[in-house]
Amino acid sequence: MKRLLLGSTILLVTACSGEQDDYEELAELAGETPEDHDPANYVPDLEETELEELSISELQQLANPITPPSNQLSQEEMREDADTLLRLFRYGYGPMEYYGGEDVFLEHHSELIDWIEEAETDISARNFMNRVKETYAFVTDQHLFLGSGVPFEREEGFYYIEDVFVNQDNDEWFLEDAQILSINGDNPDEWIVPHISEEGKLEHIIGRSTAAADSWQVETEDETLDVTAVRPLGTASPSTDTFAESMTEGEIPIIRFGSMTVYDDDDVSYDDMLDSVQTVEEADAAIIDLRGNRGGLGIFVTRWVHDLTGSPPAESTEVGLKTNTNHILLSNMRDIYEEEGMEVVTFYDHIEPEMFRGFDASEVPVEPDIDVTSFDDQWEEAEEPIAEEPQLNTPLYILVDEETGSASEYMVMSLQSFENAHIIGVPTMGALISDAGSYVQLPNSHMPVQMPAFLLWNPDAYGREGFGLEPDIWIAPADALENVSAWVDRVHASDTP
């Protein structure tokens, strides 16, 4: 399905006449949304599994370990930890079917057991943890933590050639006056992306999300050039504040979300953050800065988008496991979050925040069940006004980087289908398809495991987990705010001559 990245007749009249051509050129850029897939494909049949759920006492011990970890692990201890992890996956991990289901996990589990059986001596806990991470590296889920981090770490990043701009004439690309015939042996279209310069003008650069390379080759009609591509690393977030508002020189608002969660000791409240909706609505355009925002409370994003557009995001379907595992482990998380000072806010009478919804250790034992919740399921009885045709009337320029993840990516996905929402920066973190989940430690190694309970299905996330959402306009994160501020002041500021 095609979507225009920028512009509509309504929006174009907001641009000053002298800059309308620039805005129209930007409006012609288009992107593809991923192919829609049926979330029913990812619903497990727990009646068919031969894996037995951990007992209630075993689960309680995992949630509250009381035995000291072993520095050296015997084969028996490693087998117990490996089997425990597999059973946690089966009864606690919502996206398991998304990654191939039980058969695939059993295959990788068997490889881990083979490695354990080959061990002639005790193995250090650290080596065991590293091996477990390697075993499950096919799982790209950025909310799944095994040991020291996620098992899948992407090698790709945004690389580009600094200070080199190309021009297009009809369907041909030119470097200065020489036609570009190929870039790295490919059609130039595959390596040229739109960019906003520091003067706030739309240009094109040679760059893309790719694995590292020593050099790139640009073949023109005159010569073949060997050039070095660079990768802008790290985040360029302007502050560590949870929330802040400022203005460009042309008085276009900059809304900075440093997190989607408010804590007791923060100087701002959720109401302050929701008030920014009115700021956006009253503006000629707005910059939403999500750089460095690793997520937080997804239900806050739902409320913010609902207030801005007239409807909560309508694309997601949740697939969750209602098991003893999740009742015990997720109810334990409630205490952990509250101890950390998280402000627990629901925003809606009929929905709980995702890390607290519907799980209670007092309900066990239960028969394993699957909970599939669509948009209609969640909202049909809600006493909330929902627009049949959501609208976004203010042009939004949404800044992202590789640290933009989880709930902040949910905001990006919730807005990117609107014609005048423009995603700017580099590919995001790619923490898209699951929730924060529960935290446990395996019994012998005490390997930390953070395991999502839900598959949060959105067609825009298909194939992007671990790789991130790609921007419409590519800019190094450190330059994004300055360059985009120059753009909005040129195109949207009411006092632009």
N, C-alpha and C positions, 0 to 999 in steps of 0.2 A: 504494500500500500504506500503510495507516494504521500509525502507531506511537504508543503513549502516551509522552508526554514524561517523565512522572514517576510513580513509584509502582507497587507491586504489593502483594499481601497480605503477602508476607514483609517488605517494606520498611516498611509502615505500622506494624507492631508495634515498629519501632525508634524511631518518633517518640513523644515523651511524650504522654500521653493528653490533656493540656490543649491541645496544638497539633495533634492529629490531623486536625481539620476543615480547618485551613490546608493541611496536606500533601495531604489528599484533594482539595481544590479545585485545587491545583497539578497533581495527578495527572490531572485531567480534561482538561487542555490537550492537544491533539493536533496533529500536523503531517503533511504529505504528503512521502513520499520521491519523488524524480523518477522518471519513467517509465523502465523498463529499455530499453536499446538494445543491439543486437548489435555487439560490437567487430569482428566480421568485416566490417562495413560500412566499416571504416577501414583495411583492409589494401590497400596499393598493389600494382599489377601493374607491376613494373619492367621486364618484358619488352615492354611496350607503349609505353614512353616513347620519345620522339625526342630527349630531352635526353641529352647525353653527360656521363659523370662526369668530373670534373677528374682530370688525370693525377696519378700518385703524386708527381712532383716539384712540381707546382703545389700540392698539398695540404701537402706538407712546408714549402713556402715560406710558406703561409698560417699554419701553426702556429708558424713561427719566422721572422717577417719580418726581413729584413736591409737592405732598401732604405728610405730616408727617405720620409715621406709628402709628398705634394704639397699645398701650400696652395691653389693654383689648379688646377682640373681641366679638361682639354680634353674635347671630346665623346668622343673615342676612349677616354680614360681612364675617363670615367663609364660608357660602354657596357661596358667590360671589367669594371668593378666590379659593375654591374647584372647582367651575364650570370653572373659568378662567384657572386653571391648566389643567383641562381635555381638554378644547378646544385648549390649547397650545400643549398638547400631540398629539391631532389628526392632527393638521395642521403644527406642528413644529418639531415633534420627528420622525426622520428617522427610528429607530429600533422598532417602535411600534408593527409591525406585527411579528417581531422576538420574542416578549414577549407575543404573543397570540392574538394581534389585539384589535380592539375596544371593542369587547364583554368582554374580560378579564379586560380591563381598566375600563369599565363601572361597572362591578361587584365590583371592589375594590373602585371605586368612590362612589358607593351606600353604601358600608360599612362606608366610611368616613362621608357621609351625615347622616346615622343613628346615628353615634357617636355625630355629631353636634346637631341633633334633641333631643338627650337625655340630652344635657347640660341644667341644670336648671338655671345657672347663666352665666355671661360673662366668657370667658376663656382667660387666658394670651396668648399673641402671641407666647411665647416660647412653651407652651404646645400644641398649635395648630400645630406649625411647627414640633414638635416631632411626633405628631399623623400622620401628612402627610407622614413623612419619614417611619413610621411603615406601613402605608397603602400600599406604593409602594416598600416595601422591597423585593418583588419578582423580581424586575428589578435589575439584577446584573451589569448593565452598569456602568463602573467606570468613565465615563465622565459625567454622569447625577448627578448633585448636587441639592439637595433639602435642603434648610436651611444651616445647618452647615457642611454638607458633603454628601457622597453618601448614598442612602437608604439601599444598601446591603453592609454589611461588613463581609468578610469571617472569619470564626473561625478556618479554617485549616491553618496549617503552617508546615514547615519541622522540624520534631523531629528526633533525632538520639541518639545513645548511644555513649558517648565519650570514646575514647581510647580503643575501642573494635573492632577488625578486625576478619573477618571470611574468611575461605578458602574453595575452591570448589574442589572436586575430582569427576570426571565424572559429574553426575547430583546431587550429594549430597553436602550439606553444613556442615562445621565443625567449631566448636568453640574450639580452640586448637585441641585436639585429639578426642573430643566427637562429634558425629554426631548430628546435629540439627534436631529434629523431627517436631517442630512447633514453630511459633512465634505468640503469642496472639491467639492461636488456629488455625492459618492459615498455609497454605503452606509457608515454609520459603522464597520461591521466591518472595512472595508478600511484604516482609519486608526487603529485602537485595538489596542495590543499589551500583553501582560503585562509586569509590572515588579516588582522587589522594592525596597521603600523602604529608607531608611536605618535605620528601626526594625526591618527584617527581616520585613516583612509583604508579602504578595502584593497588588498593586494593579494598576490599568490606567491607561495614559497614552495621550495622542494623539501618535502618532509612526509613522514608517515609513521604509524606505529609498527615497529618491527624489532627483530632481535638485533643485537649489536653487530656492527660491521666496521672493519678498519677503514674502509673508504668506499665511496660510491662513484659510479661512472656515469657521467652525463655526456651523451653523444649528440653533438650538433652537426649541422651541415658543414661546418668549418673544421671542427676538431673534436677529439674525445678528451674530456677533462676528468682527472681523478681528484675528487674532493673529499674532505673530511666532514662527516656529520657529527653533531653534538647532541647530547641528551640533557635537557634541563631537569636536574634532580631536585628532590625534596619539595616541601611545601613552601608557599610564599604567603601564608596567611598573615594579615596585617596585625593581628593581636590574638591573644588567647582568651579574650572575653567570650562569654556565652552568647552575647548579643550586643550589637552596637549599630547606631545610625549616624550617617554623615551625609555630606553633599559634595558633588563635583563643583568646579568653578562656575558652571552654568546652572547650578542649583537643581541638578538631577539627583534624587535620593540614592544613597548606597546603603543597602540593608545587609548587615553582616551577621550571619548565623555561624557562630563558632562551635555550637553544639545544639542538638535538638532536645537536650535534657537540662532542666533547671535543678540545682541543688540548694539545700537550705541556706548555705552561706553565700549564694550568688547575690549580686546587687540588682538583678532584674527578675521579673516574674514571667510566667507564661502569658499573662494579660499584656504585659509590655510587648512581648513578641507578636502576639496576635494583633495588637494595635497597628503594627506595621502594614497590615492589609490596607487600612485606610490611607496610609502614606502612599502606597503603590497606586491605589485607585485614583488618587487626586493628582498624580504626577503625569507629565508628558511621556516619561519613560522611567525605568528604574533598573539599577544594578543589584542583583542578588549575589552576594559573595559567599560561596560554600567551600572555598579553598581551605583545606586542612580540617574540615568538619567530618569526623569519623562516624557520626550518627547520633543515636539517642532514641528518643521516644517517637516511634513511628506514628502513634495516634495523634501527636501534636501536628505532624505534617498533614495528616488527613484533615484535621480541623482547619489549618491555615489555608490549604488548597480549597477546601469547601467554602470558607468565607470569601475567598478571592474569586472563585469561578462560579459559585452557585451550586456546586456538586462535589461530593467526595470523589476521590479517584475511583474509576469504575472498572479497571482492567484486571484487578487481582482476584485470584481464587486461593484460598488457604486449604492446605491438606495437612491435618495434624493427627498425631497419635494419642489417643486417649487410653493410656496404659498405666499400670502400677508404677512403671519406671518414671513416666513424666509427672504423674500426680505427686510422687515423693520428691523427685529432684527439682521440679519447678516450684513447688511450694516452699522448698528450702531456699530458692533464689529470692523469694519475696523478702525474707529476713535479711539476706545479704545486701540487697539494694537499699532497703530502708536504713540499715546500719551505715551505709555509705552516704546517707543524707539525700538520696534522690527524692524529689517531690513527686508523689504519686497522684496524678491528676487523670481523670477519665475523659473529660471534654464532652462525652456523650453519656446519656443515661443508660443506653442499651449496649455499650461496648466498654470492656475493661482494657487498660493498657496491655500490650501483648505479652509482657513478661509476667503478668498476674492472672491472665484470663482462664477461668474455669478449671484450675488445678488446685486440688486440696488433698493433702496427705490423709486427712480424716476420712476420705471416701474409699480408701483401699480396704479390702481387695476389690478390683473390678475386672470384668472380662475385657480383654483388649478390643478396642473399637477404633474406627477411623472417622474423623470429623472433616467433612468437605464443606466449606462455606464459600459460596459465591457472593458477588455484590448484591444480588437480589435477596439472597438468604439473609444477609446482614442488615439490609436496609428496608425491607418491605414493611416492617412494622414500626420503624423508627418514626418518632414524632418530630421530624426534621424536614424543613423545606429543601427539596432537591430539584434543581433546574433540569428540565428535559434536554435543553441545549446549553450546556455550560459555556461560558464566555470568558475570555481574557482580553480586556480592552486596553490594557497598558502594555506597551512593548517591554519585555523583560530580557535583560542580558545576564545570564546565570554563569558565574565564574566557577570552574571546577579544576581539580588537579588530582594527582594519584592518591591523595589522602582523603578525597571526597568519597565517603562510603556509607553503606547501610541506609539509615533513615534519610540522610541527605541525598543519596542516590534515588531513594523513593520519591523525594521532592522533584528531582530532575525528571524521572520517568512520568510523574504525575502531570508535569507541565509541558514536556517536550512535544506532545502532539498538537498543541496550539500553534497556530501559524506564526504568532508574534512572540514566541518564547525561543530564545537563541542561546544555545549551550556553547560556552567559550572556554578554551583552555587545552587540556590534554585528557586522554582517557582516564576515567575515574578508577576507584579501587576495584570495583567488581564484586561487592558484597551485596548481592541483589536478591537471591532466591530463598533466603532463610532468615530466622530470627536469632537473637543472641543466645537463647537456649539455656541449658543448665550447666553447672560446673561440678565435676567430681574428680576423685583421684583413684587410679587403679590400686588394687589392694596391696600389692607387694612393691612395685617400683614407685608407687605414689605419683605416677605420671599424670599430670593435669590434663583433663579432657573437658573441653567446652563443646557441648553438643546441641545443635538446633533441634527443636521439636517440630517445627513447621516447615513445609514447603510453601513458600509464598510465590505463587505462580503468576507471572505477568509476561505476556508475549514479547514485550520489549526487552526482557531480560534473557531471552533464549540465546544460549551460546555465548553470553557475555560475562557469566560468572567467572571471576578470577582474571578477566581481561578488561572489564570496565566498559562504560558507555562512552562512545566516541563523541567528541564535540562537533558542532557545526562549523565553528571557526577555531583554528588551531593557533594558540599563542603560548609561549613559555609562561608558566604560572607567575614568575616574578614580574613579568611585563603586563600581565592581563589587566589589572586594575587601571594602570596609567593609560594604556592604549585604548581600552574601552571607554574610559572617562572622556578621552579626547574625541572618540567617535560620537558618543551621546551628546556631548556639548556642541559638536558641529551639526548633528542631524536633528536633535530633539529639543535642545534648550530653547525656551521661548524668546530669549533676548538675543539669539544668534542673528547677526545682520544678514 
